[in-house]
Amino acid sequence: MEKLDYLINCLLKERNATLEINNLSYEDKKRIYRSLCNIRDAKSISEEYLKIENKYLQEELNKKDITAVADIQPAKELIKVTNLKYEDKICLWKGDITTLKIDAIVNAANSQGLGCFVPLHSCVDNIIGSNAGVSLRLECNEIMKEKDYFLPTGEAFITKGYNLPAKYIIHTVGPIIYEGVTEKEKRELVNCYINSLKLAIQNGIRTIAFPCISTGEFRFPKTQACKLAISAVEEFLDIHNDEIDEIVFNVYTEEDYEIYEQNIRS
């Protein structure tokens, strides 16, 4: 609890704010800490803060059940009957992407590329940023400065994983759907997968996990997004089969699992 108190008080001091936290529960303090990190601008912070934050987040990580990519069954073993060309490399896994020990996870980012600033938001961008720590936003800021803080839809960039079990995070921006899905938006979603995989092989990454890009806040129809994702991955493996060992489709809900399982079968 001492580390968490220190982190909260540092973040409050930055904002010239005060809050009585002594009588709060550990869980309440965790929510306050996360909220303050979510809304914090990408500005420098002391090495002492980063050192203590890293210790705190590693302690929190050690409380979780970590899944190693080696323990995830490929589609040919999990689903048995599939029509996938690469059923030995493509995997389906339901769980928290921030607990996956793998070379890289993919983050469904926004075009600003600095992570979600909405306190305690449930999007994968917020969850990844909250568990990785302040250092992630600082690295994103250095990269996005060079891009004038705009990442075009379908493009991607890579950072370290920091306090996640994953070594790297690949950030990509999916299309936002306002009415019907256009051909342009389909191509943009495919590019999210292709460009993320290109970055993976450029950085020696052989195992990678994708969330369901654009199907949450960005409203891409789930079944259509699933079909495009599988098609994009297989298209990439047609050329780069020897450079990738495993591609995990990571889902969080039972609905998404059923959609992916059905499409992997058919």
C-alpha positions as CSV (number, residue, x, y, z in Angstrom):
1,M,0.0,0.0,0.0
2,E,2.9,2.4,0.7
3,K,4.0,2.3,-3.0
4,L,0.5,3.0,-4.2
5,D,0.1,5.9,-1.7
6,Y,3.4,7.4,-3.0
7,L,2.3,7.1,-6.6
8,I,-1.1,8.7,-6.0
9,N,0.4,11.6,-4.0
10,C,3.0,12.3,-6.7
11,L,0.3,12.4,-9.4
12,L,-1.9,14.6,-7.2
13,K,1.0,17.0,-6.5
14,E,1.6,17.4,-10.2
15,R,-2.0,18.7,-10.5
16,N,-1.8,20.9,-7.5
17,A,-4.5,18.8,-6.0
18,T,-5.1,17.1,-2.7
19,L,-7.1,14.1,-1.6
20,E,-7.5,12.3,1.7
21,I,-6.6,8.7,0.9
22,N,-5.5,7.3,4.3
23,N,-8.9,5.6,5.1
24,L,-9.6,4.3,1.6
25,S,-9.5,0.6,0.6
26,Y,-6.7,-0.8,-1.5
27,E,-9.1,-1.2,-4.4
28,D,-10.3,2.4,-4.2
29,K,-6.7,3.6,-4.2
30,K,-6.0,1.4,-7.3
31,R,-8.9,3.1,-9.1
32,I,-7.7,6.6,-8.1
33,Y,-4.2,5.8,-9.3
34,R,-5.4,4.4,-12.6
35,S,-7.6,7.4,-13.2
36,L,-4.8,9.8,-12.5
37,C,-2.5,8.0,-14.9
38,N,-5.3,7.9,-17.5
39,I,-5.7,11.7,-17.5
40,R,-2.0,12.5,-17.2
41,D,-0.4,14.3,-20.1
42,A,2.7,12.8,-21.7
43,K,5.2,14.9,-19.8
44,S,8.4,13.9,-18.1
45,I,8.3,12.5,-14.5
46,S,11.0,11.7,-12.0
47,E,13.1,8.5,-12.2
48,E,12.1,7.8,-8.6
49,Y,8.4,7.8,-9.6
50,L,9.1,5.4,-12.5
51,K,11.1,3.1,-10.3
52,I,8.4,2.8,-7.7
53,E,5.6,2.5,-10.3
54,N,7.5,-0.3,-12.0
55,K,7.8,-2.2,-8.7
56,Y,4.1,-1.7,-7.9
57,L,2.9,-2.8,-11.4
58,Q,5.2,-5.8,-11.3
59,E,3.8,-6.8,-7.9
60,E,0.3,-6.4,-9.3
61,L,1.2,-8.5,-12.3
62,N,2.6,-11.3,-10.1
63,K,-0.9,-11.6,-8.5
64,K,-2.5,-12.5,-11.9
65,D,-2.6,-15.7,-13.8
66,I,-0.2,-15.3,-16.7
67,T,-0.8,-17.3,-19.9
68,A,2.3,-18.2,-22.0
69,V,1.7,-18.3,-25.7
70,A,3.3,-21.8,-25.7
71,D,0.3,-23.0,-23.6
72,I,-2.3,-21.8,-26.2
73,Q,-3.5,-24.5,-28.5
74,P,-3.4,-23.8,-32.2
75,A,-6.7,-24.0,-34.1
76,K,-6.1,-27.5,-35.4
77,E,-5.9,-28.8,-31.8
78,L,-8.5,-26.5,-30.2
79,I,-11.2,-26.7,-32.8
80,K,-10.1,-29.9,-34.6
81,V,-12.0,-29.3,-37.9
82,T,-11.1,-26.1,-39.6
83,N,-10.8,-24.7,-43.1
84,L,-7.8,-22.6,-42.2
85,K,-4.7,-22.8,-44.4
86,Y,-2.5,-22.2,-41.3
87,E,-4.3,-24.0,-38.6
88,D,-1.0,-24.9,-36.9
89,K,-0.1,-21.2,-36.5
90,I,-3.5,-19.5,-35.9
91,C,-4.8,-19.6,-32.4
92,L,-8.0,-18.5,-30.6
93,W,-7.8,-17.5,-26.9
94,K,-10.3,-15.8,-24.6
95,G,-8.8,-13.8,-21.8
96,D,-7.1,-10.5,-20.7
97,I,-4.5,-9.5,-23.3
98,T,-2.4,-7.8,-20.6
99,T,-1.8,-11.2,-19.0
100,L,-0.4,-12.9,-22.1
101,K,3.3,-13.7,-22.2
102,I,4.1,-13.4,-25.8
103,D,6.5,-11.5,-28.1
104,A,4.0,-8.8,-28.9
105,I,0.4,-7.8,-28.3
106,V,-1.5,-5.4,-30.6
107,N,-3.2,-2.3,-29.1
108,A,-6.3,-0.9,-30.8
109,A,-5.2,2.7,-30.5
110,N,-6.7,6.1,-31.4
111,S,-5.2,8.4,-34.0
112,Q,-3.5,10.6,-31.4
113,G,-1.4,7.5,-30.4
114,L,-1.0,8.4,-26.7
115,G,-3.5,6.0,-25.2
116,C,-6.9,6.6,-23.8
117,F,-7.4,9.6,-21.6
118,V,-10.8,8.7,-20.2
119,P,-10.6,7.7,-16.6
120,L,-11.2,3.9,-16.0
121,H,-12.4,3.4,-19.5
122,S,-12.9,-0.2,-20.5
123,C,-11.3,0.0,-24.0
124,V,-8.2,-2.2,-24.6
125,D,-6.2,1.0,-25.2
126,N,-6.9,2.1,-21.6
127,I,-6.4,-1.3,-20.1
128,I,-3.0,-1.8,-21.8
129,G,-1.8,1.7,-20.9
130,S,-2.9,1.3,-17.3
131,N,-1.0,-2.0,-16.8
132,A,2.1,-0.9,-18.7
133,G,2.6,2.3,-16.8
134,V,3.4,5.9,-17.4
135,S,6.6,5.0,-19.4
136,L,4.4,3.7,-22.2
137,R,2.7,7.0,-22.8
138,L,6.1,8.8,-22.6
139,E,7.5,6.5,-25.4
140,C,4.4,6.9,-27.5
141,N,4.8,10.7,-27.1
142,E,8.3,10.6,-28.5
143,I,7.1,8.6,-31.5
144,M,4.0,10.6,-32.1
145,K,5.9,13.9,-32.0
146,E,7.6,12.8,-35.2
147,K,4.1,12.1,-36.7
148,D,2.6,15.5,-35.6
149,Y,0.3,13.5,-33.2
150,F,-1.6,11.8,-36.0
151,L,-1.5,8.1,-36.8
152,P,-3.5,7.4,-40.0
153,T,-6.1,4.6,-39.9
154,G,-4.5,1.3,-40.7
155,E,-1.0,2.3,-39.9
156,A,1.0,1.1,-36.9
157,F,4.0,1.7,-34.6
158,I,5.9,-0.3,-32.0
159,T,6.9,0.3,-28.4
160,K,8.3,-1.7,-25.5
161,G,5.9,-3.7,-23.3
162,Y,7.1,-2.2,-20.0
163,N,5.2,-3.8,-17.1
164,L,3.3,-6.2,-19.3
165,P,4.3,-9.9,-19.8
166,A,4.5,-9.1,-23.6
167,K,7.9,-7.8,-24.8
168,Y,6.4,-5.3,-27.3
169,I,3.2,-3.5,-28.0
170,I,2.2,-2.7,-31.6
171,H,-0.2,0.2,-31.8
172,T,-2.6,0.5,-34.7
173,V,-5.7,2.6,-35.5
174,G,-8.8,0.8,-36.8
175,P,-11.6,2.5,-38.8
176,I,-14.5,4.1,-37.1
177,I,-17.9,3.1,-38.6
178,Y,-20.6,5.8,-38.7
179,E,-23.1,4.2,-41.1
180,G,-22.5,1.2,-43.4
181,V,-19.1,-0.3,-43.9
182,T,-17.4,1.0,-47.0
183,E,-14.7,-0.7,-49.1
184,K,-12.2,1.9,-47.8
185,E,-13.0,0.9,-44.2
186,K,-12.6,-2.8,-45.0
187,R,-9.1,-2.1,-46.6
188,E,-8.2,0.0,-43.5
189,L,-9.1,-2.8,-41.1
190,V,-7.1,-5.3,-43.2
191,N,-4.1,-2.8,-43.1
192,C,-4.2,-2.8,-39.3
193,Y,-3.4,-6.6,-39.4
194,I,-1.0,-6.5,-42.3
195,N,1.0,-3.5,-41.1
196,S,1.2,-4.8,-37.5
197,L,2.5,-8.1,-38.9
198,K,5.1,-6.3,-41.0
199,L,6.3,-4.4,-38.0
200,A,6.5,-7.8,-36.1
201,I,8.8,-9.4,-38.6
202,Q,10.9,-6.3,-38.9
203,N,11.5,-6.5,-35.2
204,G,12.2,-10.2,-35.0
205,I,8.8,-10.9,-33.4
206,R,7.6,-14.5,-34.0
207,T,4.5,-14.6,-31.8
208,I,1.8,-11.9,-31.7
209,A,-1.7,-11.5,-30.3
210,F,-4.5,-9.3,-31.9
211,P,-7.6,-8.0,-30.0
212,C,-10.8,-7.5,-32.0
213,I,-9.8,-4.3,-33.7
214,S,-12.5,-1.7,-34.2
215,T,-15.4,-3.8,-33.0
216,G,-16.0,-2.0,-29.7
217,E,-16.2,1.8,-29.6
218,F,-15.4,2.0,-33.3
219,R,-18.5,0.0,-34.2
220,F,-17.2,-2.3,-37.0
221,P,-19.6,-5.2,-37.3
222,K,-18.1,-8.1,-35.4
223,T,-18.6,-11.0,-37.8
224,Q,-17.4,-9.0,-40.8
225,A,-14.4,-7.8,-38.9
226,C,-13.6,-11.4,-37.9
227,K,-13.7,-12.6,-41.5
228,L,-11.4,-9.7,-42.6
229,A,-9.0,-10.4,-39.8
230,I,-8.7,-14.1,-40.6
231,S,-8.3,-13.4,-44.3
232,A,-5.7,-10.7,-43.7
233,V,-3.6,-13.0,-41.5
234,E,-3.7,-15.9,-44.0
235,E,-2.8,-13.5,-46.8
236,F,0.2,-12.4,-44.8
237,L,1.3,-16.0,-44.0
238,D,1.1,-16.9,-47.7
239,I,4.2,-14.8,-48.1
240,H,5.8,-14.8,-44.6
241,N,4.9,-18.2,-43.2
242,D,8.5,-19.0,-42.2
243,E,8.9,-15.7,-40.2
244,I,5.9,-16.1,-37.8
245,D,5.3,-18.9,-35.4
246,E,1.9,-18.1,-33.8
247,I,-0.8,-15.5,-34.4
248,V,-3.3,-15.4,-31.6
249,F,-6.8,-13.9,-32.0
250,N,-7.5,-12.7,-28.5
251,V,-11.2,-12.3,-27.6
252,Y,-12.6,-11.1,-24.3
253,T,-16.3,-12.0,-24.5
254,E,-18.1,-15.2,-25.1
255,E,-19.9,-13.6,-28.1
256,D,-16.6,-12.8,-29.8
257,Y,-15.3,-16.3,-29.0
258,E,-18.3,-17.9,-30.7
259,I,-17.9,-15.6,-33.8
260,Y,-14.2,-16.5,-34.2
261,E,-14.8,-20.2,-33.5
262,Q,-17.6,-20.4,-36.1
263,N,-15.5,-18.6,-38.8
264,I,-12.4,-20.7,-38.1
265,R,-14.5,-23.8,-38.6
266,S,-16.1,-22.5,-41.8
